[in-house]
Amino acid sequence: MSKNFTSYTEIKRGLQSGSVTAESLVKEYLKQIKAHARLNVFNEVFEQDALAAAKNVDARVKAGTAGRLAGMVIGIKDNICYKDHKVTASSRILENFTSIYSSTIVERLLAEDAIIIGRCNCDEFAMGAANENSFFGPVKNFADETRVSGGSSGGSAVAVQAGMCHAAIGTDTGGSVRQPASFCGVVGFKPTYGRISRHGIISYASSFDQVGTLTKSVEDAALLLEIMGGPDEFDGTLSRKELPKAEAHKPDNGKKKIAYLQEAISSPGVDAEVKNTLINAIEKLRADGHTVKPISFEYLDYLVPSYYILAMAEASSNLARYDGVHYGYRSPNATDLISTYKLSRSEGFGKEVKRRIMLGTFVLSAGYYDAYYAKAQKVRKLIRDQTNAILGEYDFLLTPTAPEPAFPIGKKEKDPVVTYLYDIFTVQASLAGLPAISLPRGNNSKGLPLGLQLLAKGFAEEQLLNFSEYFLQL
């Protein structure tokens, strides 16, 4: 039953007519979670909390006082704080840590009667493109259990894909919402940097981290943006620009100018069926009267290196607080202060997190700061300026979300550089701080989902979401 609702509008209609209740929805999702437990989607399910919340929501619906998200059952990534609930960022170092406050986005969701069903597995500290770096083990793709879910918000993506909740919240630092959305055949949306508060989100790279949504429809992404977004006294990086109203969301089939990366079609590193999906979309857009032109992005080869230098430097700084002294995991083998720091961090962090901390510390060190970190900041400005110049001429930039579909679990783990290159198309929006969305475009010949990505100007979410609604129907 619950899997058949493709948008929250349908749920709302059912609640109002009495054909469905919030409690029955939660029970159905819990059934799905138990039936597909082997996919390893949730680090913890808030079963009793969700059922109690559902009963309250049903009472509010009857009384006519229900919020705008009444009956929307949501999974949250395990790096989002929810008061009196555990939050671990899928890391041993935060094992059994209970949050003493809720993130701003959780407060805003609950204020509108959303029901949070559990915390979703993710790559440890959101570091990964496959959800294989979790202390709790990898998340399996519902389309093919031998394949990765994508990362880092893999649990959030599969939760929606497999009908374990209606929508899920993730975080997107370099593509961590969009890439798993592509691998799982759902809508993955990252708004402009500064649209949604990061207060109460466990940090990875603060100048990149942005809350994003994984949904079955663009309409739901628009609704969640309006509810979660907007100024917050706890996050000084937020914009005060007006948020688009969900009521104004509608398909926009006005004629647009769209650029696409010609390297996405000419590069041997992009899967043939991914290329064909992009070419088919371009042909359909042209046939419908849009102007679609190829462009070459001269800094393409610098996207991934500059992103990883900057993100790892910020990770090194942000993760310094996990020292075995204040909270979280403390090594039982420690004998003094120095061994507490060394052993707690080396035992508490996984290998990918340690790799990134060490690389980040290296690029920030006195002898290498100018050669790596300072240079990467300059390259980031060039990337941002050129991307903005392209979007000054075109309405949208169209690319594949990922160079190939979901790959087998364990395949890329041996060479981290190969995995980092999976971010080639997603990091551009992150470096430039722009809104981007991954939209499902059917499956390949093996039944694996494929997605295409649209980028828009900063704070042009309304145009992006409205055009995406039209693009999905194309």
C-alpha positions in Angstrom: 0.0 0.0 0.0 2.5 2.6 1.2 4.8 2.0 -1.8 2.1 3.2 -4.2 2.1 6.8 -3.0 4.3 8.7 -5.4 3.8 12.1 -3.8 2.7 13.5 -0.5 -0.3 15.1 -2.1 -1.8 11.6 -2.5 -1.1 10.7 1.2 -2.7 14.0 2.2 -5.8 13.2 0.1 -6.0 9.8 1.7 -5.7 11.1 5.2 -8.5 13.7 4.6 -10.8 11.2 3.0 -10.2 8.6 5.8 -9.0 5.9 3.4 -5.6 5.9 5.1 -4.3 6.8 8.6 -0.8 7.9 9.6 -0.7 4.8 11.9 -1.5 2.4 9.1 1.2 4.1 7.0 3.9 3.7 9.7 2.9 0.1 10.2 3.2 -0.6 6.5 6.7 1.0 6.4 7.8 -0.9 9.5 6.7 -4.1 7.7 8.8 -3.2 4.7 11.8 -2.4 6.9 11.6 -5.8 8.5 11.0 -7.6 5.2 14.1 -6.0 3.7 16.4 -5.9 6.8 19.2 -7.6 4.8 19.6 -4.4 2.8 21.1 -2.8 6.0 19.3 0.5 5.4 18.6 1.6 9.0 21.2 1.9 11.8 18.2 2.2 14.2 14.4 2.2 13.7 12.4 4.4 16.0 9.4 2.0 16.0 7.6 3.0 19.2 8.3 6.7 18.7 7.0 6.6 15.1 3.8 4.7 16.1 3.1 7.2 19.0 3.7 10.1 16.7 1.4 8.6 14.1 -1.5 8.4 16.7 -1.0 12.0 17.5 -1.0 13.0 13.9 -4.2 11.1 13.3 -5.8 12.9 16.2 -4.7 16.3 14.7 -6.0 15.3 11.3 -9.5 14.6 12.8 -9.3 17.9 14.8 -8.3 19.8 11.6 -5.1 21.1 13.3 -2.6 18.9 11.4 0.7 20.4 10.1 1.7 20.6 6.4 3.6 17.3 6.6 1.1 15.3 8.6 1.5 11.6 7.7 4.8 12.1 5.8 7.0 9.3 7.2 10.7 10.3 6.9 14.1 8.6 7.4 17.0 10.8 8.5 20.6 10.2 7.7 22.7 9.1 10.7 24.6 12.4 10.9 21.5 14.5 11.7 20.9 15.2 15.4 17.5 14.3 16.9 17.2 15.0 20.7 17.3 12.0 23.0 18.1 9.7 20.0 21.4 8.2 19.1 23.4 9.7 16.3 26.7 8.1 15.2 27.6 9.3 11.6 27.9 5.5 11.1 31.2 5.6 13.0 32.5 3.6 15.9 33.9 6.8 17.4 30.3 8.0 18.1 29.0 4.5 19.1 26.1 4.9 21.6 26.3 8.7 21.5 22.9 10.3 22.3 22.1 13.8 21.0 21.2 16.3 23.6 19.4 18.6 21.1 17.7 18.4 17.7 19.0 19.9 14.5 17.0 22.8 13.1 15.7 20.7 10.2 14.4 18.0 12.6 12.6 20.7 14.6 11.1 22.2 11.5 9.9 18.8 10.2 8.4 17.8 13.5 6.7 21.1 13.8 4.8 20.3 10.6 3.8 16.8 11.9 6.3 14.7 9.9 7.0 11.3 11.5 10.6 10.3 11.8 10.9 6.5 11.5 14.6 5.9 12.0 18.2 6.9 11.2 19.6 5.7 8.0 23.0 4.1 7.4 25.6 6.2 5.6 29.3 6.3 4.8 31.2 7.0 8.0 31.1 10.8 8.5 29.6 11.1 5.0 32.9 10.1 3.5 32.3 7.8 0.5 30.5 7.3 -2.8 29.3 3.7 -2.2 28.1 3.4 1.4 30.8 0.8 1.9 32.7 2.8 4.6 30.1 2.5 7.3 30.9 0.9 10.7 27.6 -0.9 10.3 28.5 -2.4 7.0 27.4 -1.6 3.4 23.9 -0.7 2.3 22.7 -2.9 -0.6 20.8 -1.6 -3.6 17.2 -2.7 -3.7 17.4 -3.1 -7.5 20.3 -5.6 -7.2 21.6 -6.6 -3.8 25.1 -7.4 -5.1 25.4 -3.7 -6.0 26.2 -0.6 -3.9 23.6 1.9 -3.0 25.8 4.9 -3.7 27.0 7.3 -1.0 27.3 8.8 1.3 23.5 9.0 1.8 23.0 5.4 0.6 20.7 4.3 3.4 18.4 7.3 2.8 18.2 6.5 -1.0 17.4 2.8 -0.5 14.8 3.6 2.2 12.8 5.6 -0.4 13.6 3.1 -3.2 12.4 0.1 -1.2 9.3 1.8 0.3 10.6 1.9 3.8 9.5 5.5 4.2 8.0 8.1 2.0 10.9 10.5 1.9 14.4 10.7 3.4 16.8 13.4 4.4 20.5 13.2 3.5 23.5 15.5 3.3 25.3 16.4 0.1 29.0 17.5 0.3 30.2 16.5 -3.1 27.2 14.5 -4.5 26.2 12.5 -1.5 22.4 12.9 -2.1 22.5 13.1 -5.9 24.7 10.1 -6.7 22.8 7.5 -4.6 19.6 8.9 -5.9 20.9 8.1 -9.4 21.9 4.6 -8.4 18.6 4.0 -6.7 16.2 5.6 -9.2 14.8 8.3 -7.0 14.9 12.1 -7.0 17.9 13.6 -5.2 17.9 17.3 -4.7 20.7 19.6 -3.3 19.7 23.2 -2.9 22.0 26.2 -3.1 24.6 26.4 -0.3 23.0 28.5 2.5 19.4 27.6 1.8 19.0 25.0 4.7 20.5 25.2 8.2 23.4 23.0 9.0 22.9 23.4 12.8 22.8 20.0 14.3 24.3 18.2 11.3 27.6 16.4 12.1 30.2 18.3 9.9 32.4 16.8 7.2 33.4 19.8 5.1 31.6 22.9 6.3 32.0 25.0 3.2 30.4 22.2 1.1 27.9 20.4 3.4 24.3 21.0 2.5 21.1 19.2 3.6 19.3 17.5 0.6 16.2 15.4 0.0 15.6 11.9 -1.5 12.0 11.6 -2.7 9.8 9.9 -5.2 8.7 13.2 -6.7 10.0 16.6 -7.5 6.9 18.0 -5.9 7.9 16.6 -2.5 11.4 18.0 -2.9 9.8 21.5 -3.3 7.6 21.1 -0.2 10.5 19.9 2.0 12.7 22.7 0.8 10.2 25.3 1.8 9.7 23.7 5.3 13.3 23.0 6.1 14.9 26.1 4.5 15.2 29.7 5.6 17.2 31.7 8.1 18.3 30.2 11.4 20.0 32.1 14.2 22.3 29.0 14.8 23.8 29.1 11.2 25.4 32.3 10.1 26.0 31.1 6.5 22.3 31.1 5.7 20.8 33.3 3.0 17.8 35.5 3.8 16.5 35.3 0.2 12.9 34.2 0.0 12.2 30.5 -0.4 10.1 29.3 -3.3 6.6 28.4 -2.2 5.6 24.8 -2.7 2.1 25.9 -3.8 3.7 27.6 -6.8 5.3 24.3 -8.0 4.2 23.2 -11.4 5.8 21.8 -14.6 7.5 24.5 -16.6 7.7 23.6 -20.3 8.7 27.1 -21.4 11.5 27.1 -24.0 14.9 27.0 -22.3 18.6 27.3 -23.3 20.4 24.2 -21.9 24.1 23.4 -22.0 25.5 19.9 -21.7 29.0 18.7 -21.1 30.4 17.3 -24.4 33.0 15.4 -22.4 30.1 13.4 -20.9 29.5 11.9 -24.4 33.1 11.9 -25.7 34.9 10.5 -22.6 35.7 6.7 -22.6 35.2 6.8 -18.8 31.4 7.2 -19.2 29.3 4.1 -19.5 27.8 3.6 -23.0 24.2 3.3 -21.6 24.7 6.4 -19.5 25.8 8.3 -22.7 22.8 7.0 -24.6 20.4 8.2 -21.8 22.0 11.6 -22.0 21.8 11.7 -25.8 18.1 10.6 -25.8 17.2 13.3 -23.3 19.0 15.9 -25.5 17.1 14.8 -28.6 13.8 14.9 -26.7 14.5 18.4 -25.4 15.5 19.6 -28.9 12.4 18.0 -30.4 10.3 19.9 -27.9 11.7 23.2 -29.0 14.5 23.9 -26.5 18.0 25.1 -27.4 20.5 22.4 -26.3 24.2 23.0 -27.0 27.4 21.3 -26.1 30.0 23.1 -24.0 33.5 22.2 -22.9 34.4 22.9 -19.3 38.1 23.7 -19.3 38.5 23.0 -15.6 36.9 19.5 -15.8 40.2 17.8 -14.8 40.6 20.0 -11.8 37.1 19.4 -10.3 37.8 16.3 -8.3 41.4 17.2 -7.2 40.4 20.6 -6.0 37.3 19.3 -4.3 39.1 16.6 -2.4 42.0 18.8 -1.3 39.5 21.3 0.2 37.1 18.8 1.6 39.8 16.7 3.3 41.4 19.8 4.8 38.1 20.8 6.3 37.5 17.2 7.5 40.9 17.2 9.2 39.8 20.4 11.1 36.2 19.3 11.8 37.1 15.8 13.1 39.8 17.0 15.5 37.2 17.2 18.2 36.8 13.4 18.3 39.6 12.7 20.6 38.3 10.0 23.1 38.1 12.6 25.9 34.9 14.6 25.5 32.4 12.0 24.3 32.1 8.9 22.1 34.5 6.0 21.9 37.5 5.8 24.2 40.0 3.1 23.8 40.1 0.6 26.7 43.8 0.2 26.0 44.8 3.8 26.7 47.1 4.5 29.7 47.6 8.2 29.6 46.4 11.3 27.7 48.6 10.8 24.6 47.7 7.1 24.2 44.0 8.1 24.7 44.2 10.4 21.7 46.2 8.0 19.5 44.4 4.8 20.3 40.8 6.2 20.5 41.2 7.9 17.1 43.0 5.0 15.4 40.5 2.4 16.7 37.4 4.6 16.5 37.8 5.9 12.9 37.5 3.7 9.8 40.3 3.5 7.2 38.6 5.9 4.7 38.1 8.6 7.4 41.7 8.2 8.6 42.9 8.5 5.0 41.0 11.7 4.5 42.1 13.2 7.9 45.8 12.4 7.1 45.6 13.9 3.6 43.7 16.9 5.0 46.4 17.5 7.7 49.1 17.1 5.1 47.7 19.8 2.7 47.2 22.2 5.6 50.8 21.6 7.0 53.3 24.5 6.9 55.4 23.3 3.9 52.4 22.3 1.7 49.6 24.8 2.5 50.4 27.1 -0.4 51.1 24.3 -2.9 47.8 22.5 -2.2 45.2 24.2 -0.1 45.7 27.8 -1.2 46.0 26.7 -4.8 42.8 24.6 -4.6 41.0 27.6 -3.2 42.0 29.7 -6.2 40.9 26.9 -8.5 37.6 26.7 -6.7 37.1 30.4 -7.6 37.9 29.8 -11.2 35.4 26.9 -11.3 32.7 28.9 -9.6 33.2 31.9 -11.9 33.2 29.8 -15.1 30.2 27.8 -14.0 28.3 31.0 -13.2 29.3 32.4 -16.6 27.8 29.3 -18.3 24.6 29.7 -16.3 24.5 33.3 -17.2 24.2 32.3 -20.8 22.1 29.1 -20.3 19.2 28.3 -18.0 20.5 24.9 -17.0 23.6 22.6 -17.3 22.7 19.0 -18.1 25.1 16.1 -17.2 24.9 12.5 -16.1 24.8 12.2 -12.3 27.4 9.5 -12.3 29.7 8.1 -15.0 28.2 4.6 -14.7 25.4 2.7 -12.9 25.7 1.2 -9.4 28.8 -1.0 -9.3 29.3 -4.4 -7.4 29.9 -4.2 -3.7 33.7 -4.4 -3.0 34.7 -3.7 -6.6 36.2 -0.2 -6.2 37.4 -0.5 -2.6 40.9 -1.4 -3.6 41.7 1.9 -5.3 40.2 5.0 -3.5 41.1 7.3 -6.5 38.8 5.3 -8.8 36.0 5.8 -6.3 36.8 9.5 -6.0 36.3 9.9 -9.7 32.7 8.9 -9.3 32.1 12.5 -8.2 33.3 14.0 -11.5 29.8 15.3 -12.4 28.5 16.1 -8.9 31.3 18.1 -7.4 30.9 21.1 -9.8 27.7 22.2 -8.1 29.3 21.7 -4.7 32.4 23.7 -5.5 30.2 26.5 -6.9 27.6 26.2 -4.2 24.8 25.9 -6.7 21.5 24.0 -6.7 21.4 20.6 -8.5 19.1 17.7 -8.9 19.4 14.1 -10.0 16.4 12.8 -11.9 15.6 9.1 -12.6 15.7 8.2 -16.3 14.7 4.6 -16.3 17.0 1.5 -16.1 19.8 0.1 -18.1 19.8 -3.3 -19.8 20.6 -5.0 -16.5 17.7 -3.3 -14.7 20.0 -0.8 -12.8 18.6 2.7 -12.4 20.2 5.6 -14.3 20.0 9.3 -13.5 20.7 12.7 -15.2 21.6 15.9 -13.3 20.5 19.4 -13.9 22.4 22.4 -12.4 20.9 25.9 -12.1 22.0 29.4 -11.0 22.4 30.1 -7.3 19.0 30.4 -5.5 17.1 29.4 -8.7 15.5 26.4 -7.0 12.0 27.3 -8.2 13.0 27.3 -11.9 15.1 24.2 -11.4 12.3 22.2 -9.7 9.6 23.4 -12.0 11.7 22.5 -15.1 12.6 19.1 -13.4 8.9 18.3 -13.1 8.5 18.8 -16.8 11.8 17.0 -17.6 10.6 13.9 -15.7 7.5 13.7 -18.0 9.6 14.1 -21.2 
